[in-house]
Amino acid sequence: MAMFAASVFFFFERATVSDKWKLSLLISGLITTIAAAHYWYMREFWVTTFTGNNASVASPTEFRYIDWLLTVPLMCVEFYLLLRAAGASINMLWRLVAYSVLMLAAGYIGELSAERGQAIRGFENFGWGVISTIGWAGIVYEIFFGEAKQLADGSSDANVRHAFNLLRGFVLIGWAIYPIGYMTLPGNVLSGSTELAANMNVVYNIGDAVNKIGFGLVVWNLAKRGK
Ligand SMILES: *C/C=C(C)/C=C/C=C(C)/C=C/C1=C(C)CCCC1(C)C
């Protein structure tokens, strides 16, 4: 419901900002809309499979990964739009998208291997997690050291620099919640912590709310201040 409400907010607020930021706010709204739809699917699944004692695990991984595969690249688009005036190249956007796809595809295969309790293409859950982390590290590199960072540093707009700093904070700290959750899967390094594993969906839900709505609000704030 928060995702849905955030979408309504971003779509309506879009009318009040300057033309330059309208597309960014539209993307913010699309991110939360896509998430709202997937949360409805997940809720439906949870309701129909609820048996009392497996309530906390009854949510299919597929919906999360389909959602992430759509929303994470859209977050890359937000970085691109933010830095476009500072000269961001389309190649930078493609690099970020490619890293995202690597991160999510490897993560999904790793989840499958945990589910099946066997290696896939020679890698166990942990190995796929390492490959996935390379994708995440690529994004982090790009925004903390690479072209994106350089463009932000060179931007004459203090509001853009401020928003960029906040957004990359989400990528580094907010996104760390996902690999931590992944590490509680069977066969991985935190798999002993059943408490965390049992509540992983709740942790992911909170992570998504912060990372999608919070991210969108940073863009909204910039759009409201920006000329
Ligand atoms: C709105 C959804 C977002 C921002 C999802 C982000 C997901 C990640 C950053 C996932 C990262 C993973 C790793 C870095 C390693 C283990 C596998 C993943 C896919 C959980």
The ligand as a Tripos MOL2 file, in Angstrom:
@<TRIPOS>MOLECULE
LIG
   20    20     1     0     0
SMALL
NO_CHARGES

@<TRIPOS>ATOM
      1 C1         14.0780   -2.4340   -5.3240 C.3       1 LIG1
      2 C2         14.9710   -3.5100   -5.3130 C.2       1 LIG1
      3 C3         16.3300   -3.4250   -5.1640 C.2       1 LIG1
      4 C4         17.0200   -2.1150   -4.9850 C.3       1 LIG1
      5 C5         17.0520   -4.6740   -5.1400 C.2       1 LIG1
      6 C6         18.3660   -4.8040   -5.0260 C.2       1 LIG1
      7 C7         18.9590   -6.0920   -4.9650 C.2       1 LIG1
      8 C8         20.2800   -6.3480   -4.7260 C.2       1 LIG1
      9 C9         21.2690   -5.2590   -4.5080 C.3       1 LIG1
     10 C10        20.7000   -7.7460   -4.6610 C.2       1 LIG1
     11 C11        21.9740   -8.1510   -4.5080 C.2       1 LIG1
     12 C12        22.4980   -9.5130   -4.3590 C.2       1 LIG1
     13 C13        23.8690   -9.6330   -4.1300 C.2       1 LIG1
     14 C14        24.7930   -8.4530   -4.1390 C.3       1 LIG1
     15 C15        24.5360  -10.9580   -3.8610 C.3       1 LIG1
     16 C16        23.5650  -12.0430   -3.5230 C.3       1 LIG1
     17 C17        22.3980  -12.0710   -4.4400 C.3       1 LIG1
     18 C18        21.6040  -10.7560   -4.4450 C.3       1 LIG1
     19 C19        20.8380  -10.7800   -5.7630 C.3       1 LIG1
     20 C20        20.6190  -10.7910   -3.2650 C.3       1 LIG1
@<TRIPOS>BOND
     1     1     2 1
     2     2     3 2
     3     3     4 1
     4     3     5 1
     5     5     6 2
     6     6     7 1
     7     7     8 2
     8     8     9 1
     9     8    10 1
    10    10    11 2
    11    11    12 1
    12    12    13 2
    13    12    18 1
    14    13    14 1
    15    13    15 1
    16    15    16 1
    17    16    17 1
    18    17    18 1
    19    18    19 1
    20    18    20 1
@<TRIPOS>SUBSTRUCTURE
     1 LIG1         1 GROUP 0 **** ****
